[in-house]
Amino acid sequence: MTTTVPEFGIAGYGCAFGEDQDVASTAGQFVDDPERVFRWGYRTFHRAAPDVTATHLAAEAGRAAIAAAGLSAGDIDYVVLALSDVPEYLNFDSSAALARELKIHLRPTLLLGEGCASGVTGLGNVAGLFATQPDLTHVLFVAVNRVSEYHRNRMKVNNSIHSDGASAVVLRRGHTAGQWLATTQFTDPEVADWFRTDHGGAVSPVAPDGWSSRSDVNGLERVQEHFRADPKGLRDFVQALNRRLVEVVDQACARSGVDRADLTKVVHLNDNQGSFEEISEEFGIPMSRTNAALAAQHGHMGAADHLATLAMLTESGELTSGDLVALIGISIGMRWYCTLVRI
């Protein structure tokens, strides 16, 4: 059976960020040991005002992308939203709320919720839409992260500062700039619980008295507990983290007929600077060929990291036509993922 790979690319970018916050002056509001946070190498992050929701950020980024593509809301055939962090409400379709905010009526919408991975793997979902629905011309793809500070401490989820922001692209059939090439992913489901939010769902709808996200255990503490009686298992897992990133990139390269050596940039999620050093070593590239510098400025914006970074690198001229970019990361699941884009 012959499979036809759909051709589509990025016709317009849009971004929206919460208010800039200085790490040095704010870390003490979130943790009792700010020196630990300072070692991650972040300088600033974004924190949305209390009345700014994920839908607000997503709509702002979406409007900018539609305008950049020279379109109006009525030109959008499909709305796809990748949402990381806790949604605004239970039993609530955030993709429909986004379409309403943008005044895109009687069009299909799709909501993705695989954490920060969905801002990258969602491009593979869109490829499937283009492949199976030949009448689609323009898809609005938006990724947003808005930290619910009641549920999650933005400086204790893992070794990243979690930040509020949204990124959006208009994907156009037949467009050759920012062209999608391939998306690959795989998961290690045995450790799917490590970074979950324990309270607010059906199992534990109400947090116990005295609970606070400031004092709650974080995902890394769960990792340590998982391997408490198996130190070798912990070493093996840590060594596998970045090796699997290389493996998932190689899978994407094989699928699209390119070579990893041809990559211009490796865009990881906006992790701490130590992680970028490890990734650079694993890939055999200098840190300048990653997004380490931008990560330190913006913090980890969940699903919004990669497209926001792609937008900024393209706008600055650091990425130019023909450059090959790997969008990579590790997310809840645990999930390793990659999408290849040709600028």
N, C-alpha and C positions, 0 to 999 in steps of 0.2 A: 504494500500500500504506500503510495506517495503522499507525503505530508507537505502542504504548502505553508511556508513560513510567512506570516503577514508582514508587510513593510509599513512601518509608521515611525514618526519622529516627533520631536518636541517643537511645537510652533510658537510657544510662548511660556514664560516663567512668571511666577508671582510668589512673594514671601510676605509674611507678617510675623512680628515678634512682640513678646511682652516687653515691659520696660527694662532697660539695662540695669543690672545690679553688680556692684563691686564685690568680689568674693572676699577680699580681706576684711571689709567692714561689715559683712552680713553673715559670715559663717557661724558666728557665735549664736545667732538666732535659731539655728537648726541643730547644732551638735555641741556637746560639751568639750570636745577635743578638736578645735578648729585646725590645729597644726597638722592633723592627719589629712584634712581636706586640702590644706595649702599644698601639701606634697603632690597632689594630683596634677598641679600645673595650670589649673584654670585661672583666668584673670577676671572674666565677667560671665554672667549668665542672664537669662531673660525671665522676668517674673510678671505675669499678667496681673492687672488690677483685679480686685475681688469680683467686680461685675462683668468682667470679660470672660466669656465662656469659650470652649473649644469651637463651637459653631461660629462665634464671632471671628475668631482668628482664621478659621478655615475659609469663611466667606470673604474676608479681606484679601487673603492670598488668592482665592479663586477669581475674584473680580480683576485683580492685577494680571493674572495669567490670561484671562479672556481678552482683556484690553491689549495686552502685549501681542496676542495673536491676531489682532485686528478684527475681532469678532464681537458679537453681542450674545446675551444669554440665550436668545432664541436659536443660535447656531449650534448649541451644544446638544449632541445626540444622546449622551450617557454621562452620568455623574458617578464617580467612584471615590469613596472616602476611606482612607486608612487612618484609623483612630487608635492611638496608644494612650495609656493611662486610663483612669476610671472615667466612664461616660457620665454625662450630665444627669441622666435619669436611668432607672431600670425600665425594661420594656419600652425602649425608646430607640428609634431608628435615626441615628445621627446623620446618615446620608440623605434621608428625606428632609430632615431639618435644614441641612445645608442647601439642598435644591430650593426649598421654600425661601430661604434667606436670599438666594441669588435670583429668585423669580424665574426658575427653570421649571416649567409646568408640564405634566403629562409626558415625562421622559423617564426611562428606567434609571434606577439608582442601585448602588451596590455598597455594602458596608463591610470592611475588612478589619479584623481585630487581633492579628497575631503579633501584638506588641510592636516594637520598632522594626521588625522584619517586614511588616506589611507595606511600609513605604517603599520597599525595594521589590519584594516578591509580588506586590500588587501590579507591577508592570507586566509580569508574566500573565496575571489574570486578564489584564487588558489585551494582551496579545491573543488570548483565547477568544475574547469578544470580537476582535477584528477578524479573526480566522473564521468564526462561525456566523457572523452577522455582516454580510457584504454591504448592507445599506448604511453601516456606521461610517461617518467621516471624521467627526470630532468627539473625543472623549476628554472630559475634564477629570483629571486625577489630582486629588488633594490629600496631603498627609498632615496630621496635626497632633500635637502633644500639649495638653494643658494639665499640669499636675494638680491633683486633688490633695491639698495639703492636710486635710483631715485624715485621709486614708494613707498617704505616703509622705514620708519625709524626703524631700528632694535631695538631701545630702546623705541619706542612709540606705537607699535602695541597693546600691552596689558601690563600686569605686568611681562613679561619675556623678557630677552635679546635674540633676535633671532640670530641664529648662523648658519654658513655654514658647512655642512657635509653630508656624504652619508654612508649608511649601506647596506649590501647585504648579501643574503643567497642563497645557492643552496639547493633547496627542492627536496628530492629524495623519490620516491614511495617506501613504505615498510620500510623506515628507522625509527628506533625506538628512536634515540637520538634527542632531540629537537622536539618532536612529537606534531603536531597540534591536539588539542582536540575539540575546538569549537570557533566560532566567533559570537558575538551578538552586535547589535547597535540599537539605536533609536534616533529620532530627534525631536526638537521643532522648526518647520519651521517658526513660527510667528516672530522669531527674526533672520532670516537668513541673514539680511543685516548688522549686527553689525560690522563685521570685514572685510568687503569687501574693495577692492582697487578701489577708485572712478574713476580714470582717466587711460586711456589707452585701455579701452574696446570700444564696439560699441556705447554705450550710450554717453560716453564722451571720444572720442579718444585722445583729446589734453587737457592738463591741462591749466587752465586759467593763464594769465600773473601774475607773482609774486608768483605762488604757489610753495611750497617746502614741501617735506616730513618731514623736520625738524619742520615746524610750523603747519602741518596739524593736524586735530583732530584725536585722536586715538579711538580704539574700546571701551575702557572703558568710554570715554566721550559720545559716542553714547548710551551706556547702561544707563548712568545717565540721558541723555536727554529723553530717552524712558520712564523712570519712574519718570520724574520730578514732575508730578502731582499725582503720586501714590507711595508714600514712602513705604506703606505696601506691595505693589506689588514687590518693589525692595527687601525688606527684605525677602519676601517669595521666590523670585527667587534665592537669594544668598543662602538661607538655602537649597534649592533644588539642587544646583549644585553638592555638594559632596554626598548627599543622593542618587541622581540618579546614581552616579558612583557605589555605593554599589548595587543598583538595577540591573544595567547591568551586574555586576560581578555575582550576584546571578542567573541571567538568563543563563549565560554561564555555571555556575556550574551545574545547573539543567539539561541543555542540554547534558552535558558530564558525568553526574552521579558522580560528586565529591562534596565535601563540602567546603564552603569558609574557614572554620577553617583549612583545609588541605594546604592552600597556604603557600609556603615558602617565596615568595617575591611578593609584589605588585609594579609593575614597571609603574609609571605614566610618562606622558610627562615631559620633563625637565623644570618644573615650578619653581617659586620662593620658598624660604624656608618656608615662611609663609603658602603657599598652602599645602606643604608637612605636616606641623604640623596639619592643619585642616583635611587632608585626613587620617593621622594616627589616629587622634581622632575618625573620622567617622567609620573607619574600626576596631578600637580597637586594634591597633598594634603599636609597637614602630617604630620610624622613621628608625631604623636600618634595618627594614624589607621592606623598600622602597629604591628607588634609589636617595634619596635626596643628598647624598654626591657627586655622579657622576654628577648630574644635575648642582651643583654649579661649577664644573670644566669645563663643556662643553657648557653650555647655551642651549637654545631651538633650536634644529636642525630640527624643523618641523617633517616631516614624518620619518626622520632618527633616531629619539630619541630612540625608543623602541628596535629595532634590534641592534643598536650600544651598548646600555646598556646590552642587553642579551649577546652579544659577549664578552664584557669586564668582566661581572660577571662570565661567564663560563670560560674564559681564566684565570682569577685570582683564580679560585677554590672556589669562594664564592657560586656558584651554582654547584651542583654535580648531578650525575645521579639519576633520580627519583624525583627530586625536582619539585614542581608544581608552576608555575609562571602565574600571571595575568598581561597582558599588557593592560593598561587602559588609558583613557583620555577624554578630551572634546575638540571639534574642531568646525570649522565653520559649520554652518548648522542651529541651534546648534546641535551638534551630540555627544552623549555619546556612548562609544564603549569599547569592551573588547575582547581579544583573550586569550585563555588558552593554555599554552605550558607545556609539561612534558619533563624535561631535560633528 
